[in-house]
Amino acid sequence: MKVPFVSFVPMEQELAAELRGAFERVFRASWYIKGKEDAAFESAFSEFCGREHCVGTGNGLDALILALEALGIGQGDEVIVPSDTYIATALAVTNAGAMPVFVEPDIRTYNIDPARIEEKITARTKAIMPVHLYGLPCDMDPIMDIARRHHLFVVEDCAQAHGAAYKGQAVGSFGDAAGFSFYPGKNLGALGDGGAVVTDSKALADKIRALGNYGSDYKYHNIYQGHNSRLDELQAAFLAAKLPHLNRMNAQRRVIAQRYLEGIRHPDVILPYVPEYASPVWHVFAVRTQKRDALAAYLADRGIGTMKHYPIPMHLQDCYRELQIPQGALPIAEEISATELSLPMYYGMTDAQIDAVIDAVNGFDR
Ligand SMILES: *Cc1c(COP(=O)(O)O)cnc(C)c1O
């Protein structure tokens, strides 16, 4: 049986009429940037996140860059980020002109280890960027406590965690601001690129909106040297059509994850750990094994797709050679990078497909 790593087809088939309707509405209105659709989605998404304001952006990376810039973070500043995340988290910091400072994750949750944050705080530290990696919320209470005691901003990277909750509270509602990505493969995905920042501060939202619109607060009046990064009307309309289905689609991911957690039994395979405080949304289902490449090949031979998140740790990427962090300096990030394998996880997986993955992993004998 073929089980792709990810497929949008079941979701697309189910929502085809609504997505076509969204297209028709925008096409009929003949208005494509900064209009009613963007405003309506922003209002719906801020409510979904339990925040006062939402500003649509061109993508998730821009959402994070604009949030940092709007908080006044740039040249000479340091921002604490996890050593194991998608590289966009660190790119947001360096694109804003600041320096990323890597803090190792907890090897059980793969999220930033709050106990290792304070030792990395210096006079230059301005913010902490927790990433709710793989859809699992970070341990936010100690992170917010450290931020308060050291007067640091918190910018959550929620790109993989739409709808996840920490102690019953939605991710994205803890920090000064939170960035989301609507890249098609994310839990809430557009039919193209998209992103958003949510915050409770009107002043911050206004500044982010201006920064993403050439630095302009009203037409042809420019207060910042800004960017062009906006959520277009078509993507906003698609997202507004999909948002009411997000909790239900996340719930199916939880069912798949539960089946995996109960069904997969293999001495060489470490399953994900879900702390008491977390309601994850399973952006990916990440297992770890010292035989990672062999397991990936074994599953591929049986028609099962997998992915590695992420095969090269950020500090060892060519683009960050200037940070001069040698191999071995961040052993937990390196260990995860060498051993992590993500199993198929998407809305619409059939029971037979879920069983096929479980049986294949349990049968792994190389
Ligand atoms: C996808 C992702 C981003 C970037 O979002 P884009 O919309 O692709 O720019 C940022 N951070 C994390 C953790 C991501 O997974």
The ligand as an SDF file (V2000), in Angstrom:
LIG
                    3D

 15 15  0  0  0  0  0  0  0  0999 V2000
    7.4710   27.0010    7.9270 C   0  0  0  0  0  0  0  0  0  0  0  0
    8.1850   27.6280    9.0700 C   0  0  0  0  0  0  0  0  0  0  0  0
    8.5450   28.9920    9.0620 C   0  0  0  0  0  0  0  0  0  0  0  0
    8.4620   29.8520    7.8490 C   0  0  0  0  0  0  0  0  0  0  0  0
    7.2410   29.9640    7.2510 O   0  0  0  0  0  0  0  0  0  0  0  0
    7.1480   30.2720    5.6700 P   0  0  0  0  0  0  0  0  0  0  0  0
    5.7240   30.6050    5.4670 O   0  0  0  0  0  0  0  0  0  0  0  0
    7.5760   29.0520    4.9440 O   0  0  0  0  0  0  0  0  0  0  0  0
    8.0390   31.4440    5.4020 O   0  0  0  0  0  0  0  0  0  0  0  0
    9.0880   29.5200   10.2190 C   0  0  0  0  0  0  0  0  0  0  0  0
    9.3130   28.7550   11.3050 N   0  0  0  0  0  0  0  0  0  0  0  0
    9.0080   27.4530   11.3400 C   0  0  0  0  0  0  0  0  0  0  0  0
    9.2710   26.6730   12.5850 C   0  0  0  0  0  0  0  0  0  0  0  0
    8.4580   26.8330   10.2180 C   0  0  0  0  0  0  0  0  0  0  0  0
    8.1800   25.5240   10.2590 O   0  0  0  0  0  0  0  0  0  0  0  0
  1  2  1  0
  2  3  1  0
  2 14  2  0
  3  4  1  0
  3 10  2  0
  4  5  1  0
  5  6  1  0
  6  7  2  0
  6  8  1  0
  6  9  1  0
 10 11  1  0
 11 12  2  0
 12 13  1  0
 12 14  1  0
 14 15  1  0
M  END
$$$$
